[in-house]
């Protein structure tokens, strides 16, 4: 091996060493600043587990409340589905202006990306807090909070999808003299439909999870129920709420996997 | 032969400059008569694809004029441009079909330019259009594939579907961008034979970008050699000498794979 080849390997070794060193330093530095102690954290673990085992297993009283929990769960699920579907329709048409392959002009393209990024990067909880001033503790607050983040995220996802799956067929239909809307319905939607459905299902799942947190703030849906039980120190019931959410999310995930296999 | 036929296409001093500095085409001028079969040859990056896309305005030209069918189309827009594009079909190296739709649906896309926006959006085609689509499918030997999704086809079948889409369009001019670059020799021959057939029997002018000099010589009535965005050769295949080929590909003699007459291991 020539000395040049050797030096390449040596250089890589030093790079790895430097990266490892940097990570170790960052850990020690931030632990020092925040007074975080790994040992104490680990020692506290068994106690925490015991407390959880004693308090968080749903009791009889919790199961009596199951119909009420399921009722609220359905409400939350329907809200998530409604939010996601409405946001998806808006996001799809918005993303057509943000995609590189369908764009009208550069300025619109950039504006769309910036707007989508803004909606996406403001957390839904922050949206909920802001919107609470105008709508109050209301189901609409939750709806719009979820709508804004879902809209931002889906716009971004759809832009990527459109660029990835359909740029070549868009070129072909353009060359054949097809109009913009014809291209959207005959090339983009058929090419992107699986990705779109996958993203929508993922966002429904996500929104059920997020609506719990938002429900605590806006006193609606499943989040309200959790908050109420938790504050009454009825931990068994509160944990049943969490468990039912977990079961629902897993069920939806399984359903979406199945659907993806069917529509290919 | 008539003395003076109006050219179907004329490029006058066409130049294309990317990002204000990179010159992809400079001062390209040529006329195309109806019924010609023209091959454009040249090394990768010579500007062949750009040249083809300037003709149907998928790329805007920077300088010069493009005259198609007696009309200056250099800067037309919108509906007018779409109308012109219905008369210029295009075939692509990577077929550019909508993979998730069936072959017949893709072929019917050739009619979109002539349809109302709404009818095209919802994919409503007349009985005549459908009948014609299936005739083309039969002609191209795709009958068994008609209802298959395009991502289930082989490369050669996909390119035949691409040709079918163009025939459906009933254009006056077909632009082919490396139609056989991703195909094996057998499928390549089938595709080139179909193009020649369309050219001869439907009297549709063809302009084909090619990498294979031997294919260009065999099929075309005229060859245009492009190097660094300039036309360095324009004439019938019989005038394309070895020296000229080497000049186009900027190579020393016996550096090209087409020069190898026998195999390397033959005695």
Interface residues (C-beta under 8 A of the other chain):
Chain A: X166 X168 X169 X171 X172 X173 X174 X175 X176 X177 X178 X179 X181 X182 X184 X185 X186 X187 X190 X191 X193 X194
Chain B: X56 X58 X81 X82 X83 X84 X85 X86 X88 X89 X90 X92 X94 X95 X96 X97 X98 X99 X100 X101 X109 X110 X112 X113 X114 X115 X117 X120 X121 X122 X123 X162 X165 X169 X175
